[in-house]
Amino acid sequence: MVDKSELPWLANIMKLDDAAAHLEALGNPTRLKVYRMLIRAGDAGMAVGRLQEKLKIAPSTLSHHIKALVVVGLVNQVREATTLVCHANYSVMRDLVGFLVAECCSGVAESKDEKTAA
Protein backbone atom coordinates (compact mmCIF):
# COMPACT_ATOMS: atom_id res chain seq x y z
CA MET A 1 0.00 0.00 0.00
CA VAL A 2 1.21 3.53 -0.77
CA ASP A 3 2.08 5.65 2.28
CA LYS A 4 0.45 9.03 1.57
CA SER A 5 2.81 10.78 4.00
CA GLU A 6 5.67 9.93 1.63
CA LEU A 7 3.79 11.34 -1.36
CA PRO A 8 2.06 14.59 -0.32
CA TRP A 9 0.49 15.06 -3.75
CA LEU A 10 -1.75 12.05 -2.99
CA ALA A 11 -3.63 14.11 -0.41
CA ASN A 12 -6.13 15.42 -2.99
CA ILE A 13 -7.57 12.27 -4.50
CA MET A 14 -9.85 13.14 -7.41
CA LYS A 15 -13.34 11.82 -7.94
CA LEU A 16 -13.97 8.71 -10.01
CA ASP A 17 -15.96 10.60 -12.68
CA ASP A 18 -13.17 13.16 -13.09
CA ALA A 19 -10.52 10.45 -13.39
CA ALA A 20 -12.66 8.64 -15.97
CA ALA A 21 -13.02 11.83 -18.04
CA HIS A 22 -9.25 12.44 -17.96
CA LEU A 23 -8.48 8.86 -18.90
CA GLU A 24 -11.08 8.92 -21.68
CA ALA A 25 -9.43 12.03 -23.16
CA LEU A 26 -6.02 10.37 -22.98
CA GLY A 27 -7.43 7.18 -24.52
CA ASN A 28 -7.00 8.57 -28.01
CA PRO A 29 -3.49 7.96 -29.43
CA THR A 30 -3.22 11.45 -30.97
CA ARG A 31 -4.31 13.17 -27.76
CA LEU A 32 -1.89 11.05 -25.77
CA LYS A 33 0.93 12.11 -28.13
CA VAL A 34 -0.03 15.76 -27.73
CA TYR A 35 -0.20 15.45 -23.96
CA ARG A 36 3.13 13.64 -23.67
CA MET A 37 4.75 16.26 -25.88
CA LEU A 38 3.41 19.01 -23.61
CA ILE A 39 4.63 17.14 -20.52
CA ARG A 40 8.11 17.00 -22.06
CA ALA A 41 7.93 20.71 -22.94
CA GLY A 42 7.82 21.61 -19.26
CA ASP A 43 6.53 24.88 -17.84
CA ALA A 44 7.32 26.77 -21.06
CA GLY A 45 4.64 24.80 -22.90
CA MET A 46 4.55 24.64 -26.65
CA ALA A 47 2.99 26.77 -29.36
CA VAL A 48 0.16 25.11 -31.27
CA GLY A 49 2.06 25.66 -34.52
CA ARG A 50 5.10 23.85 -33.14
CA LEU A 51 2.91 20.96 -31.95
CA GLN A 52 1.38 20.74 -35.41
CA GLU A 53 4.81 20.79 -37.01
CA LYS A 54 6.18 18.05 -34.75
CA LEU A 55 3.13 15.79 -34.97
CA LYS A 56 2.56 16.36 -38.68
CA ILE A 57 -1.22 16.47 -38.43
CA ALA A 58 -3.72 18.88 -39.94
CA PRO A 59 -4.31 22.06 -37.91
CA SER A 60 -8.06 21.38 -37.62
CA THR A 61 -7.39 17.85 -36.35
CA LEU A 62 -4.89 19.14 -33.80
CA SER A 63 -7.32 21.83 -32.68
CA HIS A 64 -10.00 19.17 -32.12
CA HIS A 65 -7.66 17.06 -29.96
CA ILE A 66 -6.32 20.00 -27.97
CA LYS A 67 -9.89 21.12 -27.25
CA ALA A 68 -10.70 17.69 -25.81
CA LEU A 69 -7.70 17.97 -23.47
CA VAL A 70 -8.59 21.54 -22.49
CA VAL A 71 -12.22 20.63 -21.73
CA VAL A 72 -11.19 18.04 -19.12
CA GLY A 73 -8.51 20.33 -17.67
CA LEU A 74 -5.41 18.37 -18.68
CA VAL A 75 -4.17 21.26 -20.84
CA ASN A 76 -4.32 25.05 -20.50
CA GLN A 77 -3.92 27.52 -23.35
CA VAL A 78 -2.47 31.01 -23.16
CA ARG A 79 -2.32 33.57 -25.93
CA GLU A 80 1.08 35.24 -26.17
CA ALA A 81 0.71 38.03 -28.72
CA THR A 82 -0.35 36.15 -31.87
CA THR A 83 0.77 32.74 -30.65
CA LEU A 84 -1.42 30.24 -28.82
CA VAL A 85 0.69 28.28 -26.34
CA CYS A 86 -0.45 25.03 -24.70
CA HIS A 87 0.69 23.93 -21.25
CA ALA A 88 0.17 20.62 -19.51
CA ASN A 89 -1.74 21.12 -16.27
CA TYR A 90 0.68 19.36 -13.92
CA SER A 91 -1.63 19.68 -10.94
CA VAL A 92 -4.34 17.67 -12.71
CA MET A 93 -1.74 15.17 -13.92
CA ARG A 94 -0.48 14.63 -10.35
CA ASP A 95 -4.04 14.24 -9.07
CA LEU A 96 -4.78 11.66 -11.78
CA VAL A 97 -1.63 9.68 -11.03
CA GLY A 98 -2.49 9.94 -7.33
CA PHE A 99 -5.95 8.56 -8.04
CA LEU A 100 -4.44 5.63 -9.92
CA VAL A 101 -1.95 4.70 -7.19
CA ALA A 102 -3.88 5.72 -4.07
CA GLU A 103 -5.03 2.22 -3.25
CA CYS A 104 -2.08 0.39 -4.73
CA CYS A 105 -1.74 -3.07 -3.26
CA SER A 106 -4.45 -2.46 -0.63
CA GLY A 107 -6.20 -5.61 -1.87
CA VAL A 108 -3.16 -7.66 -0.82
CA ALA A 109 -3.87 -7.00 2.85
CA GLU A 110 -7.57 -7.83 2.34
CA SER A 111 -6.63 -11.03 0.55
CA LYS A 112 -4.35 -12.06 3.42
CA ASP A 113 -7.12 -11.31 5.94
CA GLU A 114 -9.56 -13.47 3.97
CA LYS A 115 -7.11 -16.38 3.85
CA THR A 116 -6.44 -16.28 7.60
CA ALA A 117 -10.17 -16.05 8.38
CA ALA A 118 -10.94 -19.16 6.32
N, C-alpha and C positions, 0 to 999 in steps of 0.2 A: 504494500500500500504506500502511496506517496505521502510524505510528511509535509503538510502545507506550511509549516514553520520554516522549512528549508527553501520553499518556493513561494515567496510572498505574492507573486502575481496570480496564484491560485485562489486568493481570497475572494475574488469577485467571479464566482462561477455563473456563467450565462444560462439563460433559460433554454430548455430543449428546443422550442420553436425557433428561437434565434439561431441556435447552433445548426439546426436543420436547414434554415434559409442560407446561412453562410456556406455550408457544405454543398447545398444544391447549386449555388452560384459557382463554386469551385469545381463542380462535377463536369463542367465542359472543358475539354482539352485546351481550347483557345483561351478561355478565361483563366485557366490555371497557368498557362504560359505567360499571359499578361501579368498576372499577380506575382508570379515568381520573379519576373523581370523587375517589377517595381520593388519587391523585397530586396533584390540584389542592388538596386539603385540607391538604397539608403534614404536618409532624410532629405536629400536633394530632390528625390523624385525623378520623373522623366517626362519630357514633353511628349504630347500625343504624336506629333510628327516623327519623333525619334522612335517611339514604340512601333509605329506603322512601318518605318524603314527597317527596323530590326526584325520584325515578325513577317514582313512581306505579305501583308493582307490588305484588302481594300479599306480605305478610310471609313466607309459606311459600316462595314463589318466590324472594324475595330471599335467604332463609336457605340455600336449595339452592345458589344461585350463589356466595354468600360462602364456603360450605363448600368448593366446588370450588377457589376461589382460596387458601383457607387450606391445603388438603391439599397443594398444590404449592409452598407457601411464599411466594406472591406477596403475601399479606395476613396480618397478625397481628391477633388480637383481644385486648382487655384489658377486664376488667370494672372499671368505676369506679362503686362503690356499686351502684345498680340498673341502670346503663346499660352496654350492651355497645358498646365503641368499636372500630372497625376502623382499621387503619393499613396503608398500603402499605409493603411491605418494600423499601426503596430499595436495599439491598445486592443483593438478588436481581435487582431491575430493572436495576441497573448491570451485573451479571454477564451478564444476558441480552442487553442491548444490546452489551456487549463481545463476546459470542459471535457476534452477528450481524455485527459490523464487523471482527472480528479479522483476517480474511483479505481485507478489501476490496481489490479491484483487484489481488490477487496473481496472478491469471490473466493479467493484461495482460503482465507480465514473461515468463511462460511462453509466451504466444502469440508475443511478439517473438522469443524464443529459438528457437521452432519455425520461424518464418519465415526466420531467418538461417541455420539449419541446413539448410534445404531447397535 
